[in-house]
Amino acid sequence: MCAARTGLDYLDLYLIHNPMNDVFGAWRALSELLRDGAVRAIGASNFSRAWLEDFISFSEVVPQVNQAEINVLHQQIEDVEYIAEHGIAAQAWAPFARDRNDIFRNKRLQQIADAHGKSVPQVIERWLIQRGIALIPKSTTPERIEQSANIWDFSLSDGEMEAVRALNTATSQFFDWSDPAVFRRLAHLPYED
C-alpha cells in the first residue's frame, strides 16, 4: 500500500480523519497495516471519548494518537485527561484557532508573552507543550516558522498556565459536532488524490 501509492516504505502516522461511515472497518484495515509494518502508528482525528472508548473496548489495537481541535479557546480538558489515562497521545490541530476571536491580540496572552520576551503564538505553543500535547502549527510566514522552533528556552509558571486555562470557552471554533449538517458537509467534500 505505502510503496504503491506514496513511494514510501512506510508511513509514520495514519489517522482516521473523522468518526464517519465504517470507522470499524477502517480501523481493522489500519490495524492490519500496523501489524504489517506499513505504518508505524495509527490513530484517530476528531474522535470523542465515547468513540475512543469503543475502540479501546472492542479492538485489539488502541489508537496511539487522537488529533483534535485543541487551542486556548477550546482546551478539551476532560478529553485530554481521558486519552492520557489510556496512553493515547493528544495532538492539536489548529492550535492557534486560526486567530478566531482575535486570539493573537488577547491582552492576557500578550502580558505573558511580554514577560518572557516572546510572541503570543510562542506562548500558545509552550502552553500546549507543557500540557503534554503535540501540536501542528500551520504557518507560511518564515518569521512565525522560526518562532515555532524557539519555544524551548522558557517555561510558563503555574499562574500563567492558569491564566491561559481561564480563556477556555469549551466551544469549538470551527464545528458543532452534534449538528448533522456538519457530517453531511464533510461527507460530500470532494476527495483529493
Disulfide bonds with the S-S distance in Angstrom:
none
